[in-house]
Amino acid sequence: MTYNLRNDICNKMGHLPTMVLCCLVVIQQSIILDYYMVGYYTSAWWSWIAADVVVTAMFVTAFIRSWMHYRGNNEHHTKMGTLPFGYVSWLVYTAVLSAKVVIIFKDIAGTLEEEDNFGPNLCKLQIGATSLVFLLLVTGHHDTKLIERKHYISELSGGVTLDMLDSVEFLEILFVQESRLLLPFSYVYIIIAISCLNFLLPTVCLVVLSKTNGGQKPLSTTIMSLYNLVYSLCVDVPFFIMRMILWHAHDMDISVFAIKNIIMIYLRFKTIFENVMEKRRKHSRRQGDAVDGSTNGSENQTVEMKPTKETSI
């Protein structure tokens, strides 16, 4: 009796702890990043809290819809996918986050001292928490017990978290008091732009998960190939090139994430190649079936014509 009661409570709660934790991480991240801006500029920069309230409200709404969706066992798959408010919330969240990253790393990061409580380490920790928010968001929106679907979700989302941590590691260069490396402004802008793009790109992953209902519905190999191509060309390739430039032109210590870039480029282009070959094999089989069908049809027509000729004779 007690076991059944506990099991019933767990089923009703579902991913409620995950949802609460995700919202708490978003709130504390937003407040601390706001404090960096207020400390450098004026108290008027607390007005960013208005944007933070909108982001938090969107996350809460997205999680409530997800909880109601899975408790009611309803599919509600629309043209925008299943639970589209999830990826819309992420897009708004990362847009606000990217704006803060631009402001902080353009003017503030170079002035932060390691001895300060609100120094570079806390800033890196807060921006790195973005990958945790992503995992919690994915977990809270995809409640599945099937191993195949879990593997599909992990395969798509696992690499995304590494890419975001790669961005944080790259932004670390811009803490001048820590890295002791003064880069040209063009390099600074490129690093910030690529990193912010890397925070926005997981929206594509969430859209794919929404369109396929967490792997329940098939997705064309063409779209998956484009997905891998975009991630390679927008994240790993530019990050690897920038690391090589900083290593050879500015004597910066090479990061182990350079190996991660090479591995991900290889894996993603390998997936693209396999998808293209699979698509060609399917096309060849369809052509072969069509040829066999037309051949069999002509043979049947010939067999049917023979009795007609014999009858006429």
Secondary structure as UniProt FT lines:
FT   HELIX           2..13
FT   TURN            14..15
FT   HELIX           16..40
FT   HELIX           43..47
FT   HELIX           48..72
FT   TURN            79..80
FT   HELIX           85..103
FT   HELIX           104..108
FT   HELIX           109..111
FT   TURN            114..115
FT   TURN            117..118
FT   HELIX           120..141
FT   HELIX           147..171
FT   HELIX           172..174
FT   HELIX           176..179
FT   HELIX           185..200
FT   HELIX           202..211
FT   TURN            212..216
FT   HELIX           221..231
FT   HELIX           232..236
FT   HELIX           237..250
FT   HELIX           257..312
//
